[in-house]
Amino acid sequence: MFKTNLRAAIVAIAVLCAPSLASAESVILVFDLDRAIALSKAGKSMSKQLEEQARAVRGEAEKSAKNLQEDAAKLREQQKLMAPEALRGKVEELQLKELEMRQVLGEKTQSIQAGGQRAAQQIIKVAEAELSAISKERKADMVMRREAVFFASPAIDVTKELIKRLDNKLKSVKVTPVAAQKAKK
């Protein structure tokens, strides 16, 4: 009876220890998606296009602001020759023009951002497929984002490999501004 209890205790200990032994053999991989996108050819292409589009909007904003300043200067010169009601109307007209300009520039900026998000989603889709392939090749039990891990050995970080694979699959993406959806009336 003592031997039977001893055997049962040994089997129970073995069963309880088995998961910890199995976890010692687990393959865990980490990756930094933001870094992979930023350093990939497609990510660099996307960033360059976004900066060019933003620069164009800033140029438009500066030109519009200059035109508004010129109109305001002309109005200041004419204010002594105008009736108060006419002056007030011109000031309101100028303010409305400024408001419209800000709205148009805001819509263009949002449109560019939406286009950038759409392009980033294309890169992410390819990255997810490549991460899946890497995890299968390395027989990974778990793949985690780098941000979720306090410390990880560089040996289990697959970000560089992910960048190489992204570069092989996707050289660039087209960033096309997405028109803002108008509210249905």
Secondary structure, DSSP 8 states (H G I E B T S, - for coil): -HHHHHHHHHHHHHHHHHHHHHHHT--EEEE-HHHHHHHSHHHHHHHHHHHHHHHHHHHHHHHHHHHHHHHHHHHHHHGGGS-HHHHHHHHHHHHHHHHHHHHHHHHHHHHHHHHHHHHHHHHHHHHHHHHHHHHHHTT-SEEEEGGG-S---GGGB-HHHHHHHHHHH-S--------------
